Amino acid sequence: MRYELADYEWVAITPMLPNKPRGVPRVNDGRVLNGIFWVLRSGAPWRDLPDHFGPYTTCYNRFVRWRGLVSGAAS
């Protein structure tokens, strides 16, 4: 799909993702990350995220959490 990561890109990114388990089992990181990229590249609001990426709230919440990790690492 146009905005989704290729397999080789996913292999490069996977080790950089946090893997601490939280209370509820995590949904597929690849699906969520592709959903985040879809919103960022398309410019669409989170609510317009196609269903095959999962709930838009999951993608948005993960984006906010990961964005905090990246900005904290850059300091």
JOBEL-V374508 format. One record per helix or strand of 2 or more residues. SS is the DSSP state (H for helix, E for strand). FROM is the first residue (numbers start at 1). TO is the last residue. Records with the same first field share a line. If there is no record, write none. Layout:
# JOBEL-V374508
SS: FROM-TO + FROM-TO
This chain:
# JOBEL-V374508
H: 7-14 + 29-42 + 46-48 + 51-53 + 56-74
